[in-house]
Amino acid sequence: MKAILLFFILGWALIFNSNGQDLNANGANVVVIRDFKYLFHYHNFYISGQPTLEALQWLKTQGVKKIVNLRTEKENTEYAEFAYDEKMYCQNAGFEYYSIPVDGSKDYTPEKLDSFSSLINNDDITLIHCTLAIRATNFFMAYLIKNKGYPVNDAVKVGRSMNFVFPLEKLLGTDVTMDVIK
């Protein structure tokens, strides 16, 4: 009887963990996708620099349905002139495609984060990208803090596994802990 009860409890735990649990930094680690430059996987999210056509095709096979592009219109236009038109390609390939242009620190605002956050959720397998995965990593970390309740240091831990760099840490040669002051 104990074995049946244990089996039942473990079964429910597995179902809960795979279908309903919020993201947390203690869960699955960030996976670096080595076949592509600046491509990281964390839960249902891929964070990357500008994806190549090959990367987009591979991401499609991984179940990515939604793409959130944080590059500016100028960056997108310049890239389309020498590589491919990402928006057109993504729409033709059946991705949901969204653009939230982030042009330097002036666009690191609560309003931009709210726009970003409104497009993503735990259910959709989503690619979030910019040029080198720096903006994408920062916006994702802010999303984890504001929308998923991560402590700042846990979100930074996730970000450090991607492409988050805090120059002060490099200068000091050590990680720095952070808190949000309200």
N, C-alpha and C positions, 0 to 999 in steps of 0.2 A: 504494500500500500504506500509506503514511504517513497519507493522508487517511482510509482505512478504520479504521486503528488509532486515530486521533484521534477519529473519529466514535464508535467503540466506547467509548473512555474517557469522552468527554463524556456519552454515553447512560447509562453506569453512574453517573457523578457525579450526573446529574439524578435518577436513581432513588433513589440513596442520600440525597440532600438532601431529597427529598420524602417518603420513607418511614421513614428510620431515624435521622436526625440529631437529637441532643439540642437543646434550646432553647439559644440563646446570645444575648447582648446585641448581638452584632455582626450578627445575622441581620436579619430583617424588623423594621422599626421599628414602634412602637406607632401604630396608626391611631385617630384620634379620630373617632367616628361623630357627625357634626354634627347629624344629624336628631333625636337624642335627647340629653337632658341627662346628663352624667357617664357616657358609654358609650365604652369603649375596647376595641380588638381587638389582641391580641398572640398570634401563632401560633394555637393551637386554643382560645384563651381569650378570653372577653369579660369585662371587669371593669366594674361599673357601680354607680350608686346605685340606689335603688328603681325597678325598671322599671315603666313603664306597661303597660297591656294591649297598646297598639299596639307598644311595644318588644318585648314577649314574642312577639307574632305575627310581627314582623319577624325576630327571632332564630330563630324556628322555621324560617323560610325560609332562614336562613343555615346550617342544619344543627345548631343547638344541640340537644343531647339531654339534658343534665344541668344542673341548677340547684343551686347551693350558696348558701344564704341565711345571712348572718352577723348578721341583725337579731335582736334579743331577742324573746321571746314577747310581751312587752308592746307593742313596736313593731309586730309583726305583727298583733296583735289590734286595736290602734288603727287601723292602716291598713285592715284588713278592714272596719271599721265605716263608713268614709266612702268607700272606693274599691272594692276587690274582695278576696276571699279568695285570696291568691296560691297557697297550697298546694293548695287545691281546684282552682283554675283550671289550675295546672301539671299536676296529676295527670290531669285530664280532657283536657288537650291532648296528653298522651303524653310529657311530660318526666319524667325521673327527678328527684325533688325531695328535697333534703336540707336540714336546718336545723342549724346549729351556732351557737347563740346566743353572741354576744360582747358582754358588758355592761361596757364601759369597760376601763381598763388592767388591772383585776384578772383579766380573761379573756385577756390576752395572755400565754399560758403555753405551754411546750413541749408539754403534753398537748393543748391546743386545736389547736396547729399540727399535731401528729401526727394528730388526728381529721380535720382539714381535708385534710391531705396524702393520707390514705388514700382520699379520695373522688375525687381528680383524677388524671389521667394525660395523657400527650401524645396519646393516640388519640381520646379523647372531646372533642367540641366542647362546651365548658362555659361557662356563665355563672356568675360569682362576684359576689355583690352584697351591699350593706348599704344604708345610707340615702343617703350621698353619695359612695360609692366610696372612702372613706378607710380603713375597716377592711379592705375587700376588697383594696385596693392593698397595705396593709401585710402582710396574710397572704400575698398572692401573692408579694411580694418575699421574705419569709421562706422560702416554699416554694422559690423559685428558688435561694436560698442553701443551704438545708439539703438539699434533695432533688435539685437539678440541678447543684450544684457551682459556681454563679455566684460570682465574687468579689463582695463586698459592694457595691463601687462600681458594678459592672455592673448588679446588681439595683436599686440606687438610681437608676441612669440610666433603667431601664425604668419604675420607679415615678414618677419626676419627670415622665415623659411622660403619666402617668395623673393620679392625684389624691393624690400623696404630697407633703406639705409638711413640711419640717424648719424649725421656727420660728427656730432659730439662724441658718440661712442667710438668712432674710429680715432678721433683725436686722443681720447683718454685710454683707448685700448681695452675697454671693458663695456659690458652692457650697462645701460642706465634704466632704472625703473621709473615709471611715470604714474601720475594720478591725475584725474580730471578735477579741476577746481571749479566749483559752480558759484 
